Amino acid sequence: MGRGGGGAGAGARGDAGFYAGLEAHDTLEGALRGGRDVPGSWSVVIADVVGSTRAIEEGRYRLVNSLGAACIIAAVNAARSPHDLRGFPFVFGGDGTTLLLPASYVPRVLPPLAELRTRARENMGLELRVGCVPMADLIGAGHSVTVGLLDQCKMRKCKCRGRYEEMESSSAGFVPVLRGSGLEVAEQWVKGSSKYEVADASAGAEAVLSLDGIGGRVSQDAVAEDPQGRQADKVKRLIDGLVCPLRPFETTKGADGTMLAVLAVPLGSVEQQIKTWLEIQRFISSEVSDPIPIHPALMAQQGKMGKAGIPQYDVRIAASLSTKSWGARAWERVKLSAKMNGLMRLMALCCFPPEAKAELGAVMATHTDWFKIDGALRMVLNLSARECAAVLAFLEKLHKGRRICYGFHKDRFAQVTCYVPADGGHNHFHMIDVCSGGYCAASVQLKQQLKAAKR
């Protein structure tokens, strides 16, 4: 790829800044049309929970959802870019994630993902599939991936811009816009062949998994120590806590309102796909009032968390991924639960006055990935019954016109999993999905429609 004496290595080093160098757009059309092809030295990493649909049917939705988010945080921490999320693009998919990595990040990120897979298998009974497909292979097969960048904070005039210095260079409010046949093909290759599967960590190898910053931060003294000292040898940086200190957000659109998760794949040429995405966005903007699922008013409800307590499944997730000892996991659940309950009571009493909650809610709305594209349009919308019926009727009209295939899932609640760097200030980011199934449940209908469309 390189020229002269630099060779391919020089080209790969030059490509490392590809994503950070993208122009950020304040409109979806700008992000779609202003995207650039991912360099051949990069790789597509696919991580998803195998059998997620069945796990959700068994009531394990929150475990599946948090494990998908954990893949992103583990990768960000491994790449050592917790305060600059523009190191590489990622999209949260509910039961997994898609990562695009420069060559220098691949050897750093894959071992932690393999360790995460081992812990999920041994402690949660969930199988995490992790695969890495070189862009060079996709390009050689005639496929590409294009990345654009949408500045949600600028588009929605977020309060963080112009007020908090760290946000001027942060990308917490930036959303990558991914398209191209390479995304679908990479997923097919990972699921259909062991060639691209990421191997398990070698026996006795030092683990490098770090999930610092997921949800509420828990200090080091909250992490159970292995009585035999093995934990210190195997884990470089202990987990601060896979616990989101926010309870599920309920729809604000009345007794018959709903949170709606939508997956929509446009059909046709690239230009036709772009027009379809933009048409859907325009419909949402014109027909739905305040569709963002995290509303500032909802933050006032979070003060009740101190009395209600932290949901047990959140504590179990933190304990499961932080140690392999059953006794240590049980002890850590107790310590995490006590610590987080105390923290939330303190926040409710003195640290989070109503005006601060309102401001945090306003910032969270634009730091949440409620509208994103990774080949498919993914939306979580806060809708009234009338708005929901209108959105679904519009999507069905596009489907009958052979312009999209889609799936959806409804629930009164949406759940966020938070990424909050230890000293990141307002550099926080929130991954959202609809409770009880979300994107994973919506994908069942989507796959059926895609299969029918290929006949």
Steps between C-alpha positions, in 0.01 A plus 500: 500500500786738573739652248877500479695376800208545745322185391165374626586577862533871425162496328338332799653756738369782282154344493480488882373860511237441232199521733626790711556692177141467375294816473212503748164600352198646677250338262437135420521571129843657546622196695361260239633681195822619661619156610830344393598140428673317784868434411615152406733485801204512741283210622133440576441336838164334563399401853157361581329269746425158348142390565401844626136458394461191718682665790259794482203263494641352822491845661872576464458815291701728727793258513505473121468876455775586748736241355460663158584840649791350694666410171518870410638616835757220512617599151514873580699438818734255326568755228585744779266767367243541781491878461496511122233273359611596150784252512282262299131467401265265682126434493306333782259237369317385812646149516840595364701762321680586178847653533725641229864489612826637359781246478675630813190441715429142391763326718395714798125447469461133403652341816262688736204399284616138517528531879152653513370202302657258749347677800158517335514128425621392843308740723186591303436193287501722190710441189657811350604468135798719406638524148745727320486552122780698331370775272755378245305173470171685455647738242653205315152345479353822361349643820553826685401676821439874508512708819348842555478698823189663646543766770184454705599767752533766232190383315287510815677797661612301803580704810842338532641680197652838575471442876727208578851518360554124481197462272651715224741217414293210634285280284246385760230677299630377164334204328672304220284433195600171336385362166622266230470134408816417696312519831247230410764282335734526799219383728423209265864396490536512880185295554564258216868417532758444772761676285426837655425383853710660773679227695462458874775642716788258553498305824687696764510816290463827687150642460464861392125545533399840633141619522576826679226753449202276434210646688552630852861505601596268785836556665770238518411402857165373372667230293536167676854372537584142422613346832776311318630809322425369153282798415790743530710287268236456231331841485701813436222749555203392709144573401356816647146367464257390233213671681288772342366719784192593298185297508307439174341810348123480461325663205376852565221469242211398726344176618493357146843632403791277405873479443551365149818331371526497120743323268464603135721387210457705180499323163629611162801702390714711733316815391163334556610387845611850597170648381307241701695569820443874457130450428459301821682769697280775353186302584610456862585870526167615357260247652648433845536756778808454715587141397825479703451224760703671777302810595642756748184467710572130549819574694285624790367146535848358545526638854265223608769246415658544843189359666416246233852357493717389211347220289663170592584411141724808469695396808527144370646624171773696679585207723499248216747690286738599777601160638470128431462381858140421600559607860668823393214575261243455776696723739548765234125510432443595862772766499397647164134511598575673830738748340267591213195531724693736726625700202154544354354606837773761534431627147129517573549694824769754421714447191235519231262795545206517254670755273810279473287198409322703233832610351641146510184373331535758223863402441423128519240538225770600251760262643274202435513282188122501447535558121786331313591317180722195457364383166163485676324797653464445874259719697357507850203737507277633777150497347135548575260233376405721205863575413595132526219399265607770253867396507420131451254581219767708327759223532251244368428726203872512419520122539210438263669732254808274523712781638581351841487189713440571866423366845382660822449435870288690753514542877411780740862520615843560346827409673834680474847361564736784576861570410639749751881542509634543853597865442314562177276784622229537239678253271239230567314284250184290541397192303125454490264218411137420569439266794395135470656440161577822314712476187549126542124436496458739206765310303280188492238675285771674297671171412169351389436792266855494361469128431170553318646790300776275361259242360 
